[in-house]
Amino acid sequence: MVEPTTTETPEALFERKRQEARKAMEGPEWTEKRERSEREKESQGEHATLDRALADLATQKEKLELDWIALDDQRKIINQALTPILEQERAAETEETRLELEEAKTGLSQPKQGIEKERWATQDKRHQAEQVKWGWQEKLFKIEQAIENNTQKYRALLDQEETAQAKLNALNALGGSA
């Protein structure tokens, strides 16, 4: 028999005495049966909770997978749009370099001015291509960030799923799946 403690509340004292009365009247055989039944109910509750958690994690993972597909499709579209812009930029850079060399070789001021104007026009084309490219690259950067954030979330869900599955396996190993 446990001696009452000075910090025990009246409710706790009553519950302790009720448990003592139950055990005394049940006897060892019925106490064991009741405790086993309580453990099984608790185990079933834990099992159901873990099953719900795993289903919820699967739903969250699926949403991230669908988001990844959409983001990857956007990334492909942007890369396709960037390809001709990058080619325009490279062509303009090549033309600009050629004109700079031609301008350096020309000693007369009149032809030099014509080459210089052509070089300026080429530089403008390159700058325009760069402006468009930067806009697309900014969009691409945001998509890449979103993909990275979703990947981190997905991996955290995998960790949670692994933990829940390990608990479920341990519960099943203890015979809690009955």
TORPAZA-962153 format. One record per residue (C-alpha): residue number from 1; x, z, y; residue in three letters. Coordinates in nm, 2 decimals. Layout:
BEGIN
(NUM (X Z Y) "ALA");
...
//
This chain:
BEGIN
(1 (0.00 0.00 0.00) "MET");
(2 (0.13 -0.10 0.34) "VAL");
(3 (0.14 0.16 0.61) "GLU");
(4 (-0.03 0.06 0.93) "PRO");
(5 (0.20 -0.02 1.22) "THR");
(6 (0.15 0.09 1.57) "THR");
(7 (0.15 -0.27 1.70) "THR");
(8 (-0.11 -0.39 1.45) "GLU");
(9 (-0.43 -0.49 1.62) "THR");
(10 (-0.76 -0.36 1.49) "PRO");
(11 (-0.85 -0.71 1.37) "GLU");
(12 (-0.52 -0.75 1.19) "ALA");
(13 (-0.56 -0.40 1.03) "LEU");
(14 (-0.91 -0.49 0.92) "PHE");
(15 (-0.80 -0.83 0.77) "GLU");
(16 (-0.51 -0.66 0.59) "ARG");
(17 (-0.74 -0.40 0.44) "LYS");
(18 (-0.99 -0.67 0.34) "ARG");
(19 (-0.71 -0.86 0.16) "GLN");
(20 (-0.61 -0.54 -0.03) "GLU");
(21 (-0.97 -0.49 -0.13) "ALA");
(22 (-1.00 -0.85 -0.25) "ARG");
(23 (-0.68 -0.82 -0.46) "LYS");
(24 (-0.78 -0.49 -0.61) "ALA");
(25 (-1.13 -0.61 -0.71) "MET");
(26 (-1.01 -0.96 -0.83) "GLU");
(27 (-0.74 -0.83 -1.05) "GLY");
(28 (-0.42 -1.03 -1.12) "PRO");
(29 (-0.58 -1.32 -1.31) "GLU");
(30 (-0.84 -1.40 -1.05) "TRP");
(31 (-0.60 -1.34 -0.77) "THR");
(32 (-0.36 -1.60 -0.92) "GLU");
(33 (-0.65 -1.85 -0.96) "LYS");
(34 (-0.77 -1.81 -0.60) "ARG");
(35 (-0.41 -1.84 -0.46) "GLU");
(36 (-0.35 -2.15 -0.67) "ARG");
(37 (-0.68 -2.30 -0.54) "SER");
(38 (-0.58 -2.21 -0.18) "GLU");
(39 (-0.24 -2.37 -0.23) "ARG");
(40 (-0.40 -2.69 -0.38) "GLU");
(41 (-0.65 -2.71 -0.08) "LYS");
(42 (-0.36 -2.66 0.16) "GLU");
(43 (-0.16 -2.92 -0.02) "SER");
(44 (-0.45 -3.17 -0.01) "GLN");
(45 (-0.48 -3.11 0.36) "GLY");
(46 (-0.11 -3.17 0.42) "GLU");
(47 (-0.13 -3.48 0.20) "HIS");
(48 (-0.42 -3.62 0.40) "ALA");
(49 (-0.25 -3.54 0.73) "THR");
(50 (0.07 -3.72 0.61) "LEU");
(51 (-0.14 -4.02 0.49) "ASP");
(52 (-0.31 -4.04 0.84) "ARG");
(53 (0.03 -4.01 1.01) "ALA");
(54 (0.18 -4.29 0.80) "LEU");
(55 (-0.12 -4.51 0.87) "ALA");
(56 (-0.09 -4.45 1.24) "ASP");
(57 (0.28 -4.53 1.23) "LEU");
(58 (0.21 -4.85 1.05) "ALA");
(59 (-0.04 -4.95 1.32) "THR");
(60 (0.21 -4.87 1.59) "GLN");
(61 (0.48 -5.07 1.42) "LYS");
(62 (0.24 -5.37 1.38) "GLU");
(63 (0.16 -5.36 1.75) "LYS");
(64 (0.53 -5.37 1.83) "LEU");
(65 (0.59 -5.65 1.58) "GLU");
(66 (0.31 -5.86 1.75) "LEU");
(67 (0.46 -5.78 2.09) "ASP");
(68 (0.80 -5.90 1.96) "TRP");
(69 (0.64 -6.23 1.85) "ILE");
(70 (0.48 -6.29 2.19) "ALA");
(71 (0.80 -6.20 2.37) "LEU");
(72 (1.02 -6.41 2.15) "ASP");
(73 (0.78 -6.71 2.21) "ASP");
(74 (0.82 -6.65 2.58) "GLN");
(75 (1.20 -6.63 2.54) "ARG");
(76 (1.20 -6.97 2.36) "LYS");
(77 (0.99 -7.13 2.63) "ILE");
(78 (1.22 -7.00 2.90) "ILE");
(79 (1.53 -7.12 2.71) "ASN");
(80 (1.37 -7.46 2.68) "GLN");
(81 (1.30 -7.47 3.05) "ALA");
(82 (1.65 -7.35 3.13) "LEU");
(83 (1.83 -7.62 2.93) "THR");
(84 (1.76 -7.92 3.17) "PRO");
(85 (1.83 -7.70 3.47) "ILE");
(86 (2.17 -7.59 3.33) "LEU");
(87 (2.25 -7.96 3.26) "GLU");
(88 (2.16 -8.05 3.62) "GLN");
(89 (2.38 -7.77 3.75) "GLU");
(90 (2.67 -7.88 3.53) "ARG");
(91 (2.63 -8.24 3.63) "ALA");
(92 (2.62 -8.14 4.00) "ALA");
(93 (2.93 -7.92 3.96) "GLU");
(94 (3.11 -8.21 3.79) "THR");
(95 (3.00 -8.45 4.06) "GLU");
(96 (3.10 -8.20 4.33) "GLU");
(97 (3.45 -8.17 4.17) "THR");
(98 (3.49 -8.54 4.15) "ARG");
(99 (3.39 -8.58 4.52) "LEU");
(100 (3.63 -8.30 4.63) "GLU");
(101 (3.92 -8.48 4.45) "LEU");
(102 (3.81 -8.82 4.61) "GLU");
(103 (3.79 -8.65 4.95) "GLU");
(104 (4.13 -8.50 4.91) "ALA");
(105 (4.28 -8.85 4.82) "LYS");
(106 (4.12 -9.02 5.12) "THR");
(107 (4.32 -9.00 5.43) "GLY");
(108 (4.10 -9.18 5.67) "LEU");
(109 (3.83 -8.98 5.85) "SER");
(110 (3.55 -9.23 5.83) "GLN");
(111 (3.53 -9.27 5.45) "PRO");
(112 (3.61 -8.90 5.43) "LYS");
(113 (3.30 -8.81 5.62) "GLN");
(114 (3.08 -9.02 5.39) "GLY");
(115 (3.23 -8.85 5.08) "ILE");
(116 (3.19 -8.51 5.25) "GLU");
(117 (2.82 -8.58 5.32) "LYS");
(118 (2.77 -8.69 4.96) "GLU");
(119 (2.95 -8.37 4.84) "ARG");
(120 (2.72 -8.16 5.06) "TRP");
(121 (2.41 -8.33 4.91) "ALA");
(122 (2.55 -8.26 4.56) "THR");
(123 (2.62 -7.90 4.66) "GLN");
(124 (2.26 -7.87 4.78) "ASP");
(125 (2.14 -8.01 4.44) "LYS");
(126 (2.36 -7.75 4.26) "ARG");
(127 (2.23 -7.47 4.48) "HIS");
(128 (1.87 -7.57 4.41) "GLN");
(129 (1.94 -7.58 4.04) "ALA");
(130 (2.10 -7.24 4.07) "GLU");
(131 (1.80 -7.09 4.25) "GLN");
(132 (1.56 -7.22 3.98) "VAL");
(133 (1.80 -7.10 3.71) "LYS");
(134 (1.82 -6.75 3.86) "TRP");
(135 (1.44 -6.72 3.86) "GLY");
(136 (1.42 -6.82 3.49) "TRP");
(137 (1.71 -6.59 3.41) "GLN");
(138 (1.54 -6.30 3.58) "GLU");
(139 (1.23 -6.36 3.37) "LYS");
(140 (1.45 -6.39 3.06) "LEU");
(141 (1.63 -6.06 3.14) "PHE");
(142 (1.30 -5.88 3.17) "LYS");
(143 (1.19 -6.02 2.84) "ILE");
(144 (1.52 -5.91 2.68) "GLU");
(145 (1.47 -5.56 2.82) "GLN");
(146 (1.12 -5.54 2.68) "ALA");
(147 (1.24 -5.66 2.34) "ILE");
(148 (1.52 -5.39 2.35) "GLU");
(149 (1.28 -5.12 2.45) "ASN");
(150 (1.03 -5.22 2.18) "ASN");
(151 (1.32 -5.23 1.93) "THR");
(152 (1.42 -4.87 2.02) "GLN");
(153 (1.05 -4.76 1.99) "LYS");
(154 (1.02 -4.94 1.65) "TYR");
(155 (1.34 -4.77 1.52) "ARG");
(156 (1.20 -4.43 1.63) "ALA");
(157 (0.88 -4.50 1.44) "LEU");
(158 (1.09 -4.59 1.13) "LEU");
(159 (1.26 -4.25 1.16) "ASP");
(160 (0.92 -4.08 1.19) "GLN");
(161 (0.79 -4.28 0.90) "GLU");
(162 (1.09 -4.19 0.68) "GLU");
(163 (1.04 -3.82 0.76) "THR");
(164 (0.67 -3.83 0.68) "ALA");
(165 (0.73 -4.02 0.36) "GLN");
(166 (0.99 -3.77 0.25) "ALA");
(167 (0.75 -3.49 0.31) "LYS");
(168 (0.48 -3.67 0.12) "LEU");
(169 (0.72 -3.74 -0.17) "ASN");
(170 (0.82 -3.37 -0.18) "ALA");
(171 (0.46 -3.27 -0.18) "LEU");
(172 (0.39 -3.51 -0.46) "ASN");
(173 (0.69 -3.38 -0.65) "ALA");
(174 (0.56 -3.02 -0.63) "LEU");
(175 (0.23 -3.14 -0.79) "GLY");
(176 (0.04 -3.13 -0.46) "GLY");
(177 (-0.11 -3.47 -0.52) "SER");
(178 (-0.37 -3.34 -0.76) "ALA");
//
